[in-house]
């Protein structure tokens, strides 16, 4: 993972909010029809709904987070589920501590 890519992904309040919500998905999201909120991740539709943005806008935010490897995407039926990548997030935290 490139630290610069991760920092660019984190330089947006909405993406930071998404990462915070995904830390405890049962607390922040209603139950979804397909997939488990914790095991499979949160459906992009629910994230867009909570964030108050359109599907294309959410898709761009999630593309950036996924490219930075801060979240993982998983397809279940026609839905895309998103889950935090804790190992990558921890690596970014370590890199920041080491370089700043």
PyMOL commands that set and color helices and strands:
alter all, ss='L'
color gray80, all
select helices_A, chain A and resi 3-10+13-23+25-28+44-51+55-67+86-99
alter helices_A, ss='H'
color red, helices_A
select strands_A, chain A and resi 42-43+71-76+79-84
alter strands_A, ss='S'
color yellow, strands_A
deselect
rebuild
show_as cartoon
